[in-house]
């Protein structure tokens, strides 16, 4: 447990409060979370597969909440294309990506955008899931076009 982090455990809910903000998470009823000295202990009732899966999920969610309120999370996005650029308008992100109009994305509560250079966007926040979701929404505005030479990483398919 890092210093400056307060964790409140209620039945079915864990609340983490730290220097960057506060997060709450519902936890399954079968999983128990206890505080023992300087650490949290997540226990499961049985060794069945679904209980083991919920145990690992709950542990990683709580760990991500603690990391989020202490360090925060960020996603770096790079814009590729001739004339494509991003700018900040107040707290909103404005993207000029080849449409006849600029696309404006307003950040939800707890998310901030930073534009270091016109082709790099930084999505920052406390909640890991929300940061990833907003980064995916920004990416969806103009997906890469593989036929114009933009690099798209593809997985290897089946080989006969």
N, C-alpha and C positions, 0 to 999 in steps of 0.2 A: 504494500500500500504506500503510494507516494505521500509525502507530507502535503498538507493543505487540501486533501480530498476527504470529504465527509460522505459516508454511505449510510443510508437509512434502509432497513429491511422490514417491509411489511409482508403479511401473507399474500403471496401472489404478485408482489411488486418490489422492485429494487430502485432506489433513487440515489443518484450519484451527483454530488455538488462539488465543484472545484473552481479554480481561478478563472477559467474561461466560460463557465456556464453550468447549467444543471440539466441532467437527463434522467428520464424515468423509463423503465422497461417492465412489461408484464412478463412473469415467468410461469411456466407450467405448474400446476398444483402438485404434481408428483415429485418435482424436484425441490429440494430444500437448500436454502442458502443460510449459512451461519457465519458469524464473525468470531474468529479465534485469534486473539492478540492482534498482530499486525497483518492478518491475511483473512480473506474470505474463503470458506470451504463450501463447495458445491457437491452435494451428495445425491445419489439416485437410489430408488428403493430396490431395484433388482438389476440383474445383468442381462435382461432381455434386450434385443436390438433396438427397439424404439426408445427404451429408457436410456440406453447408452448414447443414442443420437441426441436426445433432448439434453442430456448431461453435458455433452461437448458443446452444443449450441448455446446453452445458458452460460457456460463458462466463458466462451469466446465473446458473447454479447456483453457480459459484464466487463471483461478485459478491454474491449473496444470503448465502452463508456468511460472507463477510468482513463484510458489513453486520450480520448477526445476532450475531456474536461481539463487535462493537464497540458497536452501538446497541441491538440487539434489535428484535423485531417485536411489534406489538400490534394487536388488533382490538377495536373498540368496538361493543357490542351494546346496543340499547335495547329494553326490555320495554314493550309497550303492551297495556293491558287493565285493566279495573276490578278492583282488588284484587290484581293480579299484582305480585310482588316477588321479589327475589333477596337472599339473605344468605350470608355465609361461615360455615361450621362447620369451624373449624380451617383446613385448606387446601382442603376440599371446597366446592363451590358447591351451595347448596340453592335450588331454584326452586319457588315457589308460583304456579302458573299455571292455576288453575281445576280441577285434578284433586282427588280426594278425599284425596290424600296428597301430601306434598312430594316432588319429584324431586331426588335427590342425584347430582351428577356429581363423580367423583374425578379430579383432574388427573393425567395421566401424568408421568413423569420429565421435567423441563425446562420444564413449563408451570405458570404461576401465575395465579390468578384474583384480581381486585380488584373490589370493589363500592363505588363512590364514593357513589351514591345507590341506594335500593332498586330503581330502574328502569334502572340502567345497570351493565353488566357489562363488565369489561376483561379480555381474554385476552392474556397476555404470555408470550413465550418467545424462544428463540434461533433455532429452526428455523422458517422461514417456512411450510413445508408443514404442519408439525405444528400451528402456531398456527391456520392456516386450517381444518384438519381438525377441531380441537376446537371452534372457533367454529361450524362447521357442525353439529356434534353438539348443541351447546347450542341452536342455532336450530331443530333438528329436534324438540326436546321439545314445542314448541307452535308450529307454523307459523302465519303470519298468516291470518286468515279474511277474505277480501275481501267477503263478503256481510254482515259486521257493521260495515262501514265502515272496516276497517283498510286502510291504503294499501299496495298491492302494486304495485311498478313492473313494468309489462309492456312488452315490446317491441312495436313496431308490426308488425302482420301484413301479409299481401299485400293490396293494394288493387286492385280490378278497374278 
